């Protein structure tokens, strides 16, 4: 018989969970940062660029002349 010195699975769950919790946190931060810079910021810039020179009265007149608004002739 060989002497049984330690249990090979002792502390395995704690180490496994700690590794995966830290990894999940890092991946989620990376994903959030990517979404912010790849999706949110370009969207904000596109809206800002569009509304910087947007004339709502001119757009209304174009739509009114096209007959889109039945109540404003």
Buried (B, 14 or more C-beta within 10 A) or exposed (E): EEEEEEEEEEEEEEEEEEEEEEEEEEEEEEEEEEEEEEEEEEEEEEEEEEEEEEEEEEEEEEEEEEEEEEEEE
